[in-house]
Amino acid sequence: MINTFKYLVLFCLMALPAQANDFITVASTTSTQNSGLFAHILPLFTKKTGLDVHVVAVGTGQAIRNAKRGDADVLLVHHRPSEDAFVAQGFGVKRYDVMMNDFVIVGPKALKNVSNGQEAFAAIAAEKSAFVSRGDDSGTHKREQSLWTTPPQGPWYREAGAGMGATLNMAQAMGAYTLTDRGTWIAFQNKGYLKIVFEGGQELTNPYGVILVDAHKHPHVKSQAGQTFIDWLISTEGQTAIADFKLNGQQLFFPTAKP
């Protein structure tokens, strides 16, 4: 009788869906994590597929290095040149557009007579106003570096070497300017005297891409499960979930997947 029961339990366990307790690892950015986006969309994906998603949220540069080592199944970041290089070097299968938001420049007081991001940064540099850089090789840090007409140097320019939330806290404490993605800015609670001092323009757009890590480089990658996640993200259901994510009544990310 006992043996019969054991066989019955074993049979039931074998009959469970293969994905029921499976998971994938996604290397992504602090902006997607800190904004609350993943907390909103991942339960919807898990409910539909039975797949759990473990997110390792770091700067884009570190996320790409993690994926290159095979420490993730999927990469979701926001620096197009690095994403294209990741695929071209054979580490990723294909890049898909998934969503976008934008960067904003925040600081303690308005910037006068500026019409784009480069002019805003030039005005900050000319006044030697305190500026806090993420300094962490993230997508935000890479975008910031592209906006300086001359490399910033001097005591007015500080590097936090940290994520977006910590950088914003440092800027708030110093009364300094910084560049942030809008999603993290909306979610950030410790704004103090900081406010948006410049926004808009093509140079401040912030597109995100998603890539399956290539199993030819790392055979242990869960290709089927990873592609299932990507397919859901770029589907009508996934894109709707992204669009529906709001904070304080504001939409944080805008779907960009091509049908």
C-alpha positions, -999 to 999 in steps of 0.1 A, spaced: 0 0 0 28 24 9 47 16 -23 16 22 -43 12 56 -26 48 65 -34 43 56 -71 11 77 -72 29 107 -57 58 103 -82 34 100 -111 16 132 -100 49 151 -97 60 139 -132 26 150 -146 31 186 -135 39 211 -163 76 213 -170 76 250 -165 56 251 -133 86 257 -110 110 269 -136 126 303 -138 147 325 -160 172 352 -151 169 386 -167 199 410 -165 184 445 -165 187 480 -153 181 498 -120 156 521 -138 133 493 -147 135 479 -112 134 511 -92 104 524 -111 83 494 -101 77 483 -137 88 447 -131 67 444 -100 37 453 -121 43 432 -152 61 401 -140 32 386 -120 11 388 -152 37 369 -171 41 343 -144 4 338 -141 1 331 -178 31 309 -183 41 294 -149 76 308 -154 92 329 -126 115 357 -136 145 366 -114 158 401 -122 193 412 -115 191 450 -117 224 468 -122 237 495 -146 235 487 -183 273 481 -186 273 457 -157 241 440 -170 258 434 -204 289 420 -187 268 397 -166 250 384 -198 283 380 -216 295 357 -188 263 336 -192 248 348 -159 215 356 -175 191 342 -200 177 375 -212 192 410 -214 169 441 -211 188 474 -212 188 509 -227 219 517 -246 214 509 -283 251 509 -294 260 484 -267 230 463 -275 239 461 -311 275 452 -303 263 425 -279 244 408 -308 272 414 -334 298 398 -311 276 366 -309 264 370 -273 228 377 -282 204 362 -308 184 392 -318 175 426 -304 138 436 -301 124 470 -294 103 468 -263 96 503 -248 109 538 -243 107 567 -220 130 597 -218 157 613 -197 153 646 -179 178 670 -163 169 678 -127 184 704 -104 178 732 -79 171 760 -103 160 767 -139 185 768 -167 181 799 -189 183 802 -227 189 765 -234 171 746 -262 186 711 -260 204 687 -237 239 697 -248 232 734 -243 218 726 -208 249 707 -199 271 735 -213 253 760 -191 259 739 -161 296 735 -169 300 773 -176 286 781 -142 305 752 -126 273 743 -109 274 711 -88 266 681 -109 264 644 -98 271 618 -124 261 581 -119 296 572 -129 287 536 -131 288 527 -168 250 525 -169 229 535 -198 221 568 -181 258 574 -175 266 567 -211 239 591 -223 252 618 -199 287 614 -213 274 619 -248 259 653 -238 290 671 -227 306 692 -254 339 690 -234 347 664 -208 336 677 -174 363 681 -147 368 700 -115 354 698 -80 319 708 -92 316 674 -110 311 644 -88 307 607 -96 284 587 -74 294 553 -87 259 542 -78 224 535 -91 198 562 -100 181 564 -67 214 569 -48 226 594 -73 193 614 -69 197 614 -32 233 627 -35 222 654 -59 193 664 -35 217 666 -5 242 687 -25 217 709 -43 232 696 -75 221 688 -111 219 653 -125 205 634 -154 178 608 -147 154 586 -165 118 600 -161 105 567 -146 129 568 -117 123 605 -112 85 601 -109 90 572 -85 116 591 -64 102 603 -31 131 625 -18 130 653 -44 134 681 -20 143 713 -39 151 693 -71 129 699 -101 130 692 -138 150 720 -154 151 706 -189 133 679 -209 125 670 -245 145 666 -276 157 636 -295 190 634 -276 170 627 -244 149 598 -257 155 565 -239 147 533 -258 149 499 -243 158 467 -261 154 430 -251 178 402 -262 180 365 -257 214 354 -247 228 331 -274 231 294 -263 259 289 -288 281 310 -263 265 295 -232 248 262 -236 231 263 -202 210 293 -213 173 286 -211 166 296 -247 130 284 -249 119 299 -217 138 331 -224 122 335 -258 88 328 -242 94 359 -220 105 380 -249 75 369 -271 52 379 -242 69 413 -237 65 423 -274 30 408 -277 -1 429 -275 -7 416 -239 28 425 -228 28 459 -245 -5 467 -229 8 457 -195 38 481 -200 15 509 -211 -9 503 -182 19 508 -156 14 543 -141 26 561 -110 8 591 -96 -14 590 -126 16 592 -150 26 566 -176 62 557 -171 70 536 -202 57 536 -238 55 504 -258 76 503 -290 75 467 -302 69 464 -339 40 441 -349 
